[in-house]
């Protein structure tokens, strides 16, 4: 699994009900916790004191949360809930039998001067054998450690020819994902449309969207 310094080890089991007992969580999401999750561990605390690297401007700590599953998949709303409740950046490790996935959400600081972070886009690796997951620790400062985890997990999705910062790369990826959905929906609409003049108009819009997408690749 990820080879982190021994000083980062925390290894505390967290009762899963802690995340929904005293919160306004729907009955459906409570059922997800019960049915999909076996156990949750707080495995590591990555911080300037545990890895002896410089503090970041926005990232104080990165927590490594291991979630052992009863099935090969987890409702993303669970990750969003945990991210909201823990006021630090989080690297999630989902485990099912001998397979593992790494998940991480891009957390921006909430507006209004609060210290809270707002979870945004999530990125994940494919399922793979536990001993094959490899994430390197960029030790310049905590901000670069966090950015490094996101870029490694996201892979091609955040490869940015414009060499922009992480926020720019994520904005471009969000636009790409949105365009792909719009193109797929429009292609289905074109196939169903019987009137030629409407088909022409739809194809014109489809061409425009595809050209925009090409410019973001």
N, C-alpha and C positions, 0 to 999 in steps of 0.2 A: 504494500500500500504506500501512501505518501511517507517519505522518510523525513520526519521532522525531528529537531533536537529534543533530547529527553526532557530538557527544562520546560518544554511547552506542554507536557502531558498533564492532563487534568482528570480524565477518566471518572466522571461522575454520571451515574445513571439518573435520568430525569423522568419521573413518572409522567406519562403522556397526558394524564388528566389535568396536570398543572396548566396546560395550554388551553383548556376549554372549560374547566369547572367554574371559574369565577369571571369568565368573559361572556360577552353577549354573542355567543356562537350558535349558529343554527343547529337544529337537531340533525340535519343532513351531514354537516361537517363533523359533529361529534361522532356520528356513525362511521365516517371515514377514518378518524383516529382509531376507533375501536377495531374496525374490520381490516384496515390496510396496514396498520403499524403493529409490530411486535414489541419493540423496545427502542428507547432513545438514549443515546450516550453523548455527553459533552466530553469529547476526546481531548481537545487541545485548546490552549490559549496562545495565540501568536501575538506578541507585543514587544516593544523595545526592551522590556525587562526579562523576557523569556528567550529571546533570540539575539539580544544584544545588537540591535540595529537602531538607526535613527527613527524618531517619531515622524509621522506624516502630517500634512496640513489638515487632512480630513479624516484619515483612518487612524484610530487609536489602538484598536485590537481587532484581530480576526479570530473568530471562534470556529472550531471545527466540530460540527454536529453530525454524529453518525446515527442514521435511522435504519433499523433492521425491519424489513418488510415481511408481510405475510403473502405477498404476491409481487410479481415483477413490474411494479409501477406504483406511483403515488400521485394523488390529486395535488396539483400545484398550489391550491389554496392553503394546504397545510404549511408549505414552505413560506408562503406570504404571511400567514398568521404568526409563525415563529419569528420571522424577520421583523415583524412589527413589535413583537413583545420583547425582543432582546435588542438593546440599544447599541449594538456593535455590528460590524460587518461579519457575514457568516459564510463559511464554506460547508456545504452539505455533502455528506457521503451516504448515498442510498445503497443498502446491501440486501440482496436476495440470494439465499443459498451461497454459492461460491462466486457470485457476480457482483459487480459494483458499478455505480454511476457517480460522477461528481456533478453537482449542481451549484450554481452561484447566481445571485441576483445583483443587478447593478443598483446600488443604494445611493440616492442623492440626499443631501441635507435638506430637510423641510424648510420651506420659506417661513418668514416671520421671526427669524432669529432664535428659534428653538434648537435644541441639541439633537432632536429626533431625526431619523433618517427615513426616507420614503422608498420602499422597494419598487423597482421598476422592472425592466426586462430580465428574464431568466435565461441562462445558458446551461447546457449540459453535455456531457460526453455520452457516447454509446455505452451500452452494457458491455463489460469486459471482465475477464478473470481478475480477482482481487489483486494478485501479485503483478499484474500488468499495468495498473494505473500508475502513471508517473507525472507528477507535477513538481516543477522546480521552484525553488524559493529565491526570488530576486531580492537580494539583501541590501539594496541601496537605501530604502526607507520604507515605512509601512504603506505609504501610498503606492509605491511601485510593486510591493509584494501583492497587494490587492489587485492592481491592474494586471500584473503578470498572471495571476490565477484566472481572471476573467478571460484574457486573451488566449491562454492555453486551453481552457475549457471550451470557449466559443469556436476556436479554430478558424476556418475559412470565413465564417460569418463576419468576423471583425477585421479581416485583412483589408486595409484601406490604402489604395494607391495614392491618395492625396497626402498621406503621412500626417493626418490630423491627430488630435489627442483622442483619448478614450471616449470622451463625451461625443465628439464629432463622429467617431466610428460607430457608436451605438445609434446615434440619430440616423445615420445613413442606413444601418441595418434595419431599423424600425421602418424606414420608408420603403426599403426593398421588400420586406415581408408584407407590408400593406399593399404595395403594387402587385405582388404575386397573387394575392387574394383577389384583388380587383380584376386582374387579367383573367384568372380562372373563372370568376363569376361572369364576366363579359363574354368569354368564349362560349360558355354554356348558353347564354342568352342569344348569341348569334346563331348557334345551332338550332335553337327552338323557333327563332323568328321566321315567319313565312313571307312577310312583305319585303320586296326587294329594296325599296327606298330606305326602309328602317335598317336593313342589313348593312347597306352602304354607310349609313351614319354610324352604326355601331362599330363597323370595321375601321372607320376613321379614328374613332376614340381608342379602339384597341391598338392601332398602329402607334398612336401618340403615347399611350402608356408603356408599350414595349420599348419605344425609343428612350423614354425616361429611365426605364429599368436598365437598359444597356449602358446608359451613362453612369449608373451607380455600381456596375459590376467591375 
